[in-house]
Amino acid sequence: MVSWYQWVALGALAYCLGSLLYHLVKIIRLGKPVDLARPAGTESAGIRYSFTQGMSPLKKESAYLHLPTYAAGLFYHGGTFLSILVFLLSLGGLAFPSGLRWIVAGIVVLTSLAGLFILIKRVALPKMRSLSNPDDYLSNLLVTGFQGMTVAFLLIGAEAGCPYYLVATLLLLYMPLGKLRHLLYFFAARYQLGLFFGRRGVWR
């Protein structure tokens, strides 16, 4: 039997997917940016580089100068996708076997701690605070809270169902509104960078 809070989470998921689809259609309708400069390279090569070598921390000053934070961010994102997978499986009435459930919960504990590390660094460092806005803090708290509730749901089960699905609902409702939209815009931004620098012959 589907509980009321599962129906609420399903509604939030539908809203989130619909909103992200709306943003995707907007991006597609904008088309390729017009560049009147004479090509010095190939766009396809730039796009490949943007999504492969260009993602390496060695190619990004903001990453190789802050490798622990970069690694924590990657780990944190991985835990988010893993938590979303748990959420989707739970809505479908599926569950991990007992042993695997403990392993997944252990991983998500660590990824949520990575999220807390990033949040504490943002709060503690004056330079980070000056670059931050309420959206940065709220996004982190929602995602980290969702990961924490995922651990509770995996280990406790149905007793944690209500708060788990309500936290998931809050995250899904906020996702299309704040910086969490980079789930979609990240790919559009990397594609556009590849187009520009590939055409200019900078990324080959």
MODELLER restraints for C-alpha pairs under 7 A, 6 or more apart:
rsr = mdl.restraints
at = mdl.atoms
rsr.add(forms.Gaussian(group=physical.xy_distance, feature=features.Distance(at['CA:5:A'], at['CA:162:A']), mean=6.03, stdev=0.5))
rsr.add(forms.Gaussian(group=physical.xy_distance, feature=features.Distance(at['CA:5:A'], at['CA:165:A']), mean=6.09, stdev=0.5))
rsr.add(forms.Gaussian(group=physical.xy_distance, feature=features.Distance(at['CA:5:A'], at['CA:166:A']), mean=6.58, stdev=0.5))
rsr.add(forms.Gaussian(group=physical.xy_distance, feature=features.Distance(at['CA:6:A'], at['CA:165:A']), mean=6.27, stdev=0.5))
rsr.add(forms.Gaussian(group=physical.xy_distance, feature=features.Distance(at['CA:8:A'], at['CA:169:A']), mean=6.98, stdev=0.5))
rsr.add(forms.Gaussian(group=physical.xy_distance, feature=features.Distance(at['CA:9:A'], at['CA:165:A']), mean=5.88, stdev=0.5))
rsr.add(forms.Gaussian(group=physical.xy_distance, feature=features.Distance(at['CA:9:A'], at['CA:166:A']), mean=6.84, stdev=0.5))
rsr.add(forms.Gaussian(group=physical.xy_distance, feature=features.Distance(at['CA:9:A'], at['CA:168:A']), mean=6.70, stdev=0.5))
rsr.add(forms.Gaussian(group=physical.xy_distance, feature=features.Distance(at['CA:9:A'], at['CA:169:A']), mean=4.90, stdev=0.5))
rsr.add(forms.Gaussian(group=physical.xy_distance, feature=features.Distance(at['CA:12:A'], at['CA:169:A']), mean=5.53, stdev=0.5))
rsr.add(forms.Gaussian(group=physical.xy_distance, feature=features.Distance(at['CA:12:A'], at['CA:172:A']), mean=5.72, stdev=0.5))
rsr.add(forms.Gaussian(group=physical.xy_distance, feature=features.Distance(at['CA:12:A'], at['CA:173:A']), mean=5.78, stdev=0.5))
rsr.add(forms.Gaussian(group=physical.xy_distance, feature=features.Distance(at['CA:13:A'], at['CA:172:A']), mean=6.00, stdev=0.5))
rsr.add(forms.Gaussian(group=physical.xy_distance, feature=features.Distance(at['CA:16:A'], at['CA:172:A']), mean=5.62, stdev=0.5))
rsr.add(forms.Gaussian(group=physical.xy_distance, feature=features.Distance(at['CA:16:A'], at['CA:173:A']), mean=6.18, stdev=0.5))
rsr.add(forms.Gaussian(group=physical.xy_distance, feature=features.Distance(at['CA:16:A'], at['CA:175:A']), mean=6.84, stdev=0.5))
rsr.add(forms.Gaussian(group=physical.xy_distance, feature=features.Distance(at['CA:16:A'], at['CA:176:A']), mean=6.20, stdev=0.5))
rsr.add(forms.Gaussian(group=physical.xy_distance, feature=features.Distance(at['CA:19:A'], at['CA:176:A']), mean=6.11, stdev=0.5))
rsr.add(forms.Gaussian(group=physical.xy_distance, feature=features.Distance(at['CA:20:A'], at['CA:176:A']), mean=6.18, stdev=0.5))
rsr.add(forms.Gaussian(group=physical.xy_distance, feature=features.Distance(at['CA:39:A'], at['CA:199:A']), mean=5.12, stdev=0.5))
rsr.add(forms.Gaussian(group=physical.xy_distance, feature=features.Distance(at['CA:39:A'], at['CA:200:A']), mean=5.87, stdev=0.5))
rsr.add(forms.Gaussian(group=physical.xy_distance, feature=features.Distance(at['CA:40:A'], at['CA:199:A']), mean=5.83, stdev=0.5))
rsr.add(forms.Gaussian(group=physical.xy_distance, feature=features.Distance(at['CA:40:A'], at['CA:200:A']), mean=5.00, stdev=0.5))
rsr.add(forms.Gaussian(group=physical.xy_distance, feature=features.Distance(at['CA:40:A'], at['CA:201:A']), mean=4.80, stdev=0.5))
rsr.add(forms.Gaussian(group=physical.xy_distance, feature=features.Distance(at['CA:41:A'], at['CA:198:A']), mean=5.59, stdev=0.5))
rsr.add(forms.Gaussian(group=physical.xy_distance, feature=features.Distance(at['CA:41:A'], at['CA:199:A']), mean=4.76, stdev=0.5))
rsr.add(forms.Gaussian(group=physical.xy_distance, feature=features.Distance(at['CA:41:A'], at['CA:200:A']), mean=5.68, stdev=0.5))
rsr.add(forms.Gaussian(group=physical.xy_distance, feature=features.Distance(at['CA:41:A'], at['CA:201:A']), mean=3.93, stdev=0.5))
rsr.add(forms.Gaussian(group=physical.xy_distance, feature=features.Distance(at['CA:42:A'], at['CA:198:A']), mean=5.20, stdev=0.5))
rsr.add(forms.Gaussian(group=physical.xy_distance, feature=features.Distance(at['CA:42:A'], at['CA:199:A']), mean=5.10, stdev=0.5))
rsr.add(forms.Gaussian(group=physical.xy_distance, feature=features.Distance(at['CA:42:A'], at['CA:201:A']), mean=6.81, stdev=0.5))
rsr.add(forms.Gaussian(group=physical.xy_distance, feature=features.Distance(at['CA:43:A'], at['CA:194:A']), mean=6.57, stdev=0.5))
rsr.add(forms.Gaussian(group=physical.xy_distance, feature=features.Distance(at['CA:43:A'], at['CA:195:A']), mean=4.80, stdev=0.5))
rsr.add(forms.Gaussian(group=physical.xy_distance, feature=features.Distance(at['CA:43:A'], at['CA:198:A']), mean=4.37, stdev=0.5))
rsr.add(forms.Gaussian(group=physical.xy_distance, feature=features.Distance(at['CA:43:A'], at['CA:199:A']), mean=4.90, stdev=0.5))
rsr.add(forms.Gaussian(group=physical.xy_distance, feature=features.Distance(at['CA:44:A'], at['CA:198:A']), mean=6.91, stdev=0.5))
rsr.add(forms.Gaussian(group=physical.xy_distance, feature=features.Distance(at['CA:45:A'], at['CA:198:A']), mean=5.93, stdev=0.5))
rsr.add(forms.Gaussian(group=physical.xy_distance, feature=features.Distance(at['CA:45:A'], at['CA:204:A']), mean=5.29, stdev=0.5))
rsr.add(forms.Gaussian(group=physical.xy_distance, feature=features.Distance(at['CA:46:A'], at['CA:194:A']), mean=4.23, stdev=0.5))
rsr.add(forms.Gaussian(group=physical.xy_distance, feature=features.Distance(at['CA:46:A'], at['CA:195:A']), mean=5.96, stdev=0.5))
rsr.add(forms.Gaussian(group=physical.xy_distance, feature=features.Distance(at['CA:46:A'], at['CA:197:A']), mean=5.97, stdev=0.5))
rsr.add(forms.Gaussian(group=physical.xy_distance, feature=features.Distance(at['CA:46:A'], at['CA:198:A']), mean=3.64, stdev=0.5))
rsr.add(forms.Gaussian(group=physical.xy_distance, feature=features.Distance(at['CA:46:A'], at['CA:203:A']), mean=4.94, stdev=0.5))
rsr.add(forms.Gaussian(group=physical.xy_distance, feature=features.Distance(at['CA:46:A'], at['CA:204:A']), mean=5.65, stdev=0.5))
rsr.add(forms.Gaussian(group=physical.xy_distance, feature=features.Distance(at['CA:47:A'], at['CA:191:A']), mean=5.79, stdev=0.5))
rsr.add(forms.Gaussian(group=physical.xy_distance, feature=features.Distance(at['CA:47:A'], at['CA:194:A']), mean=3.87, stdev=0.5))
rsr.add(forms.Gaussian(group=physical.xy_distance, feature=features.Distance(at['CA:47:A'], at['CA:195:A']), mean=5.95, stdev=0.5))
rsr.add(forms.Gaussian(group=physical.xy_distance, feature=features.Distance(at['CA:47:A'], at['CA:198:A']), mean=6.80, stdev=0.5))
rsr.add(forms.Gaussian(group=physical.xy_distance, feature=features.Distance(at['CA:49:A'], at['CA:194:A']), mean=6.98, stdev=0.5))
rsr.add(forms.Gaussian(group=physical.xy_distance, feature=features.Distance(at['CA:49:A'], at['CA:203:A']), mean=6.43, stdev=0.5))
rsr.add(forms.Gaussian(group=physical.xy_distance, feature=features.Distance(at['CA:49:A'], at['CA:204:A']), mean=6.86, stdev=0.5))
rsr.add(forms.Gaussian(group=physical.xy_distance, feature=features.Distance(at['CA:50:A'], at['CA:190:A']), mean=5.92, stdev=0.5))
rsr.add(forms.Gaussian(group=physical.xy_distance, feature=features.Distance(at['CA:50:A'], at['CA:193:A']), mean=6.90, stdev=0.5))
rsr.add(forms.Gaussian(group=physical.xy_distance, feature=features.Distance(at['CA:50:A'], at['CA:194:A']), mean=5.18, stdev=0.5))
rsr.add(forms.Gaussian(group=physical.xy_distance, feature=features.Distance(at['CA:51:A'], at['CA:190:A']), mean=6.78, stdev=0.5))
rsr.add(forms.Gaussian(group=physical.xy_distance, feature=features.Distance(at['CA:57:A'], at['CA:63:A']), mean=5.02, stdev=0.5))
rsr.add(forms.Gaussian(group=physical.xy_distance, feature=features.Distance(at['CA:57:A'], at['CA:64:A']), mean=5.30, stdev=0.5))
rsr.add(forms.Gaussian(group=physical.xy_distance, feature=features.Distance(at['CA:58:A'], at['CA:64:A']), mean=5.55, stdev=0.5))
rsr.add(forms.Gaussian(group=physical.xy_distance, feature=features.Distance(at['CA:63:A'], at['CA:70:A']), mean=5.66, stdev=0.5))
rsr.add(forms.Gaussian(group=physical.xy_distance, feature=features.Distance(at['CA:69:A'], at['CA:118:A']), mean=6.91, stdev=0.5))
rsr.add(forms.Gaussian(group=physical.xy_distance, feature=features.Distance(at['CA:72:A'], at['CA:114:A']), mean=5.25, stdev=0.5))
rsr.add(forms.Gaussian(group=physical.xy_distance, feature=features.Distance(at['CA:75:A'], at['CA:111:A']), mean=5.78, stdev=0.5))
rsr.add(forms.Gaussian(group=physical.xy_distance, feature=features.Distance(at['CA:76:A'], at['CA:111:A']), mean=4.74, stdev=0.5))
rsr.add(forms.Gaussian(group=physical.xy_distance, feature=features.Distance(at['CA:76:A'], at['CA:112:A']), mean=6.57, stdev=0.5))
rsr.add(forms.Gaussian(group=physical.xy_distance, feature=features.Distance(at['CA:76:A'], at['CA:114:A']), mean=5.74, stdev=0.5))
rsr.add(forms.Gaussian(group=physical.xy_distance, feature=features.Distance(at['CA:76:A'], at['CA:115:A']), mean=5.72, stdev=0.5))
rsr.add(forms.Gaussian(group=physical.xy_distance, feature=features.Distance(at['CA:79:A'], at['CA:108:A']), mean=5.44, stdev=0.5))
rsr.add(forms.Gaussian(group=physical.xy_distance, feature=features.Distance(at['CA:79:A'], at['CA:111:A']), mean=5.24, stdev=0.5))
rsr.add(forms.Gaussian(group=physical.xy_distance, feature=features.Distance(at['CA:80:A'], at['CA:147:A']), mean=6.65, stdev=0.5))
rsr.add(forms.Gaussian(group=physical.xy_distance, feature=features.Distance(at['CA:83:A'], at['CA:147:A']), mean=6.06, stdev=0.5))
rsr.add(forms.Gaussian(group=physical.xy_distance, feature=features.Distance(at['CA:83:A'], at['CA:150:A']), mean=6.18, stdev=0.5))
rsr.add(forms.Gaussian(group=physical.xy_distance, feature=features.Distance(at['CA:89:A'], at['CA:95:A']), mean=6.54, stdev=0.5))
rsr.add(forms.Gaussian(group=physical.xy_distance, feature=features.Distance(at['CA:101:A'], at['CA:154:A']), mean=6.10, stdev=0.5))
rsr.add(forms.Gaussian(group=physical.xy_distance, feature=features.Distance(at['CA:105:A'], at['CA:151:A']), mean=4.94, stdev=0.5))
rsr.add(forms.Gaussian(group=physical.xy_distance, feature=features.Distance(at['CA:105:A'], at['CA:154:A']), mean=6.31, stdev=0.5))
rsr.add(forms.Gaussian(group=physical.xy_distance, feature=features.Distance(at['CA:108:A'], at['CA:147:A']), mean=6.32, stdev=0.5))
rsr.add(forms.Gaussian(group=physical.xy_distance, feature=features.Distance(at['CA:108:A'], at['CA:151:A']), mean=6.54, stdev=0.5))
rsr.add(forms.Gaussian(group=physical.xy_distance, feature=features.Distance(at['CA:109:A'], at['CA:148:A']), mean=6.90, stdev=0.5))
rsr.add(forms.Gaussian(group=physical.xy_distance, feature=features.Distance(at['CA:109:A'], at['CA:151:A']), mean=6.70, stdev=0.5))
rsr.add(forms.Gaussian(group=physical.xy_distance, feature=features.Distance(at['CA:112:A'], at['CA:144:A']), mean=5.37, stdev=0.5))
rsr.add(forms.Gaussian(group=physical.xy_distance, feature=features.Distance(at['CA:112:A'], at['CA:147:A']), mean=5.91, stdev=0.5))
rsr.add(forms.Gaussian(group=physical.xy_distance, feature=features.Distance(at['CA:112:A'], at['CA:148:A']), mean=6.48, stdev=0.5))
rsr.add(forms.Gaussian(group=physical.xy_distance, feature=features.Distance(at['CA:115:A'], at['CA:140:A']), mean=6.91, stdev=0.5))
rsr.add(forms.Gaussian(group=physical.xy_distance, feature=features.Distance(at['CA:115:A'], at['CA:144:A']), mean=5.98, stdev=0.5))
rsr.add(forms.Gaussian(group=physical.xy_distance, feature=features.Distance(at['CA:119:A'], at['CA:140:A']), mean=6.78, stdev=0.5))
rsr.add(forms.Gaussian(group=physical.xy_distance, feature=features.Distance(at['CA:122:A'], at['CA:128:A']), mean=5.00, stdev=0.5))
rsr.add(forms.Gaussian(group=physical.xy_distance, feature=features.Distance(at['CA:122:A'], at['CA:129:A']), mean=5.76, stdev=0.5))
rsr.add(forms.Gaussian(group=physical.xy_distance, feature=features.Distance(at['CA:123:A'], at['CA:129:A']), mean=5.80, stdev=0.5))
rsr.add(forms.Gaussian(group=physical.xy_distance, feature=features.Distance(at['CA:135:A'], at['CA:178:A']), mean=6.32, stdev=0.5))
rsr.add(forms.Gaussian(group=physical.xy_distance, feature=features.Distance(at['CA:135:A'], at['CA:179:A']), mean=6.73, stdev=0.5))
rsr.add(forms.Gaussian(group=physical.xy_distance, feature=features.Distance(at['CA:139:A'], at['CA:180:A']), mean=6.68, stdev=0.5))
rsr.add(forms.Gaussian(group=physical.xy_distance, feature=features.Distance(at['CA:142:A'], at['CA:171:A']), mean=5.82, stdev=0.5))
rsr.add(forms.Gaussian(group=physical.xy_distance, feature=features.Distance(at['CA:143:A'], at['CA:171:A']), mean=6.89, stdev=0.5))
rsr.add(forms.Gaussian(group=physical.xy_distance, feature=features.Distance(at['CA:146:A'], at['CA:167:A']), mean=5.97, stdev=0.5))
rsr.add(forms.Gaussian(group=physical.xy_distance, feature=features.Distance(at['CA:146:A'], at['CA:168:A']), mean=6.04, stdev=0.5))
rsr.add(forms.Gaussian(group=physical.xy_distance, feature=features.Distance(at['CA:149:A'], at['CA:164:A']), mean=5.27, stdev=0.5))
rsr.add(forms.Gaussian(group=physical.xy_distance, feature=features.Distance(at['CA:150:A'], at['CA:164:A']), mean=6.72, stdev=0.5))
rsr.add(forms.Gaussian(group=physical.xy_distance, feature=features.Distance(at['CA:152:A'], at['CA:160:A']), mean=6.36, stdev=0.5))
rsr.add(forms.Gaussian(group=physical.xy_distance, feature=features.Distance(at['CA:153:A'], at['CA:160:A']), mean=5.27, stdev=0.5))
rsr.add(forms.Gaussian(group=physical.xy_distance, feature=features.Distance(at['CA:153:A'], at['CA:161:A']), mean=6.35, stdev=0.5))
rsr.add(forms.Gaussian(group=physical.xy_distance, feature=features.Distance(at['CA:153:A'], at['CA:164:A']), mean=6.52, stdev=0.5))
rsr.add(forms.Gaussian(group=physical.xy_distance, feature=features.Distance(at['CA:175:A'], at['CA:181:A']), mean=5.89, stdev=0.5))
rsr.add(forms.Gaussian(group=physical.xy_distance, feature=features.Distance(at['CA:197:A'], at['CA:203:A']), mean=5.45, stdev=0.5))
rsr.add(forms.Gaussian(group=physical.xy_distance, feature=features.Distance(at['CA:198:A'], at['CA:204:A']), mean=6.24, stdev=0.5))
